[in-house]
């Protein structure tokens, strides 16, 4: 099902709409956001210089660092009184990146998520169980509003307590699962441990998965556990841009359709920052051309992909982005949460009993990701109580900053590897890493 007429616009119609919205957005941001106006002035560009879509490349980029530097509301284009909601995600400094929504932004977000849900096969007849964590994370509420807008019944079960999740699925006859790919697999495995066959005893027909990279191997594993008939599609978004709903896969699984009447995509060389020709792989840059609260222009996502402009067999004409190859920075993604080594380093360096050397080990067991952090004691101790207190201190600080649990291994002094050049702090043992 195609949700909106904009998804079938011709390239000429779409580009005319994009240009009009881009020009209006640039003018508004120039007038309302001093830090971005300063960027434009340093780049020698004014709103009237944006005459064609090609002129987009004249505009300066926005990065996550800009959001940190302007924390919390410095990049907003409306006063706080016009906002109806605020979301936030963690950043490398421990400060979150903050985004805000006007009522119109919420309506646009809802529309975009309804589109990507429809791409994945969702209808008003579905019972949709949302197994993302509710809170400042945009994933749960984004999918909630979009699916509810379609007329689906929502089961806002959040994440965790897997046996109860399965009870809800069985008793409520859930047909659509929203989760990370790894948690979707974990749910199926726990069901089998409970003597429940996900293929026969549960009614899941659609998996709308996101917040983690969905590899072909992961999709195949989903089919093994949930059945060959289940439709598993990946969708893309980030809180800085809006949340989920930027793009999503249709039933043909040939890339994620971008809602490009709201998000104008480019691919750049991450080193030279030059715009690359259509079809070439590089860093995805997105301009929000209809947002009111925090309309980011040329936001560098750090995600690596390429754009596909040929119309899809599904009938949509919107540009597609290939499933991501990875990121241009050193970000770790674990259980749907973005983690930077520098966040962990901040905790370690603030722990007086621990030296500055550490190693982060990522593993996957039973389709769930686990993080182990090896750290060095500054001096040996035989006190079990003291060692336990140190471990708890580090775990608690990490939980506050990352929202994740990690296993902490305390090593003897001078145990961990030293580096003469750039230190390699992360050892990723997950398949396909």
RAJOLIN-V409932 format. One record per residue. NEAR is the number of other C-alpha atoms within 8 Angstrom. D_FIRST is the distance of its C-alpha to the first C-alpha in Angstrom with 1 decimal. Layout:
NEAR|D_FIRST  NEAR|D_FIRST
This chain:
5|0.0  9|3.8  8|6.2  7|9.4  7|11.3  7|13.4  11|11.0  10|11.9  11|15.5  7|18.3  7|20.6  7|23.3  8|21.4  12|20.1  9|23.6  8|25.2  9|23.1  14|23.9  10|27.6  8|28.0  10|26.5  9|28.6  11|31.7  8|31.3  11|30.7  10|33.6  9|35.9  9|35.0  12|35.5  13|38.7  8|40.0  9|38.9  12|39.0  8|42.6  8|42.0  10|39.4  11|41.6  8|44.4  9|42.2  13|41.4  9|45.1  7|46.2  9|43.8  6|45.3  10|42.1  9|41.3  9|38.3  5|39.6  7|39.5  10|35.7  7|35.4  7|32.7  9|30.1  5|32.7  10|34.8  8|32.6  7|34.7  7|37.8  11|36.6  10|37.7  8|35.6  10|35.0  9|35.4  8|35.3  6|39.1  8|38.8  13|36.9  12|39.8  6|42.4  9|41.0  9|40.4  8|39.3  7|38.5  9|39.9  10|36.7  12|35.3  12|35.0  10|35.4  7|38.1  5|37.5  4|37.8  7|34.5  13|32.5  8|30.8  7|30.2  10|31.6  11|30.3  12|32.3  10|32.4  11|35.5  10|37.3  9|40.2  7|42.8  8|41.9  8|40.7  10|37.0  14|34.9  13|34.0  12|31.0  12|30.7  14|28.1  12|28.6  8|26.6  8|24.6  11|24.0  9|22.7  8|20.3  8|19.1  13|18.8  12|16.8  10|14.3  12|14.2  16|13.7  14|10.9  12|9.1  14|10.3  13|9.6  12|5.9  13|6.6  15|8.9  11|7.1  11|8.5  9|8.4  8|11.4  7|13.2  11|13.9  13|17.4  14|17.2  14|20.6  15|21.4  13|24.2  11|24.8  9|28.1  11|28.0  6|30.4  8|30.8  11|28.2  14|25.0  12|22.6  14|22.9  8|22.7  14|20.0  12|17.5  11|19.1  10|18.5  15|14.9  16|13.9  10|16.4  10|14.8  9|11.6  9|14.2  13|14.6  11|18.2  11|19.8  8|22.7  8|24.4  8|26.6  10|27.2  9|28.8  6|31.8  6|33.5  9|31.5  8|33.1  7|32.1  11|28.5  10|28.5  8|30.2  10|27.4  12|24.8  11|26.8  7|27.9  7|24.7  10|22.6  16|20.3  12|17.0  14|15.8  15|18.4  14|18.8  13|21.9  13|23.7  14|23.6  11|27.2  11|27.1  11|24.3  12|26.8  11|29.6  11|28.1  11|27.7  10|31.3  10|32.8  13|31.1  10|32.9  7|36.1  6|35.7  6|35.5  9|31.8  9|29.7  14|26.2  9|24.9  6|26.5  8|27.4  12|24.4  12|20.9  12|18.9  9|15.8  13|14.1  13|16.2  14|15.3  15|18.6  13|20.3  10|23.8  11|25.2  8|24.7  11|22.7  6|24.7  6|24.0  6|26.8  10|25.4  11|22.1  8|24.2  9|26.2  13|23.2  11|22.5  8|26.2  11|26.4  11|23.1  10|22.5  6|20.9  6|17.9  11|16.8  10|13.9  11|15.7  13|14.4  11|16.7  15|16.4  12|19.1  12|21.1  10|24.7  13|26.4  9|28.3  11|25.2  11|23.4  13|22.4  15|19.1  17|16.2  16|17.9  15|15.6  17|13.5  16|12.6  15|9.5  10|10.0  7|12.5  8|14.7  7|16.4  12|16.9  16|15.4  12|13.7  12|16.0  12|15.3  11|18.1  10|18.5  10|19.9  13|21.3  11|23.4  9|24.0  9|27.2  17|28.8  13|32.5  11|35.4  9|36.2  4|39.9  6|40.4  7|37.5  7|37.0  9|33.6  11|32.6  6|31.2  9|27.5  7|26.9  9|29.8  10|29.6  12|31.0  15|30.5  15|27.3  13|28.3  14|26.0  12|26.9  13|25.3  13|25.2  9|24.2  9|25.8  11|28.9  13|30.4  12|30.9  15|29.4  10|30.3  12|31.0  12|30.9  11|30.5  12|31.5  9|29.2  10|31.5  11|28.5  13|28.8  14|26.0  13|25.3  13|22.8  11|20.9  9|20.3  6|19.3  9|15.8  7|13.4  6|12.5  7|8.7  7|9.6  10|10.2  13|13.9  13|14.7  12|17.5  12|17.2  13|19.9  11|21.2  9|21.6  8|24.8  7|28.2  6|30.0  9|31.8  9|34.7  5|36.8  7|38.1  9|35.6  8|35.2  9|32.0  11|32.8  10|30.7  8|28.3  10|31.3  9|32.6  11|36.3  11|38.9  12|42.2  8|44.0  13|42.8  9|44.5  9|47.5  8|47.9  11|48.3  12|50.6  10|52.9  6|53.2  8|54.5  6|58.2  8|58.9  11|56.5  11|57.1  9|54.7  8|53.6  10|50.4  11|47.8  12|44.2  12|43.0  13|39.3  10|38.6  11|35.9  7|36.8  6|34.6  9|31.5  10|32.8  12|34.4  10|37.9  12|40.2  11|44.0  12|46.2  12|49.8  16|52.3  16|56.0  12|58.6  9|61.2  7|63.9  7|64.3  6|64.5  4|65.3  6|64.1  6|61.1  6|60.6  8|60.5  10|58.0  8|55.7  8|56.0  9|55.0  11|52.0  8|50.9  8|51.5  12|49.3  12|46.5  8|46.5  9|46.5  14|43.6  10|41.6  8|42.2  9|41.2  10|38.4  8|37.1  8|37.7  8|40.4  10|42.3  8|45.1  11|48.3  9|50.9  10|54.3  10|56.3  10|60.0  9|61.1  5|60.7  7|58.4  10|55.2  4|55.0  6|56.2  7|54.9  5|56.9  4|53.9  5|50.5  7|49.9  6|47.1  8|46.2  9|43.0  9|43.0  8|39.4  9|39.7  9|36.1  5|34.7  3|33.2  5|34.8
